[in-house]
Amino acid sequence: MSAKQSVWWNVVAVAAMGIGCAPVGGGGYGAPPAAEAGPRYINPGTLAGLDGFTHAVKVGLTIYVSGEVALDSAGQLVGPGDLAAQARQAFANLAFVLRIAGATPADIVKLNVYVVNYKPADWSIIRAAAGEFFPERNPPAGLVLGVQSLPKEGLLIAVDAVAQTRGLFQPRVRQDR
């Protein structure tokens, strides 16, 4: 065998070994193949949004939700001048987008709340409007930030989130015998 043939044979042998070791379905070890899919853009037709924003983008098992606001399905402002009503609508929209993406409020790992002319007293109003998003034990990381305005006149609150969904398969648990 010539040196050139020998090099070629080694390349083929290494490639064959790599193919034989590849995980079934193309996913990484312990991860379902869907976890490696490209971005999925989520824009529900029944939910009005702000121009220039996608409601959510799902990349693998992570969901990035844009600032959900107090707009109803027709694009009308809910609760003009009423922070509690707007907070309920914004969090309802957030829950809806999460559900479409395959997640729940319990899957949120980071939650940001933006409030026009925020005052510390607003915090209790926001928590009351969206209790399921603020569990007593292990709430998500996040912040509440006062802002001067939001992208549409009359909006008082916007909420964005990052959620991490669980894989399709539970990891194997070793059972000692």
Secondary structure, 3 states (H helix, E strand, C coil): CCHHHHHHHHHHHHHHHHHHHCCHHHCCCCCCHHHHCCCEEECCCCCCCCCCCCCEEEECCEEEEEEECCECCCCCECCCCCHHHHHHHHHHHHHHHHHHHCCCHHHEEEEEEEEECCCCCHHHHHHHHCHHHCCCCCCCEEEEEEECCCCCCCCCEEEEEEEECCCCCCCCCCCCC
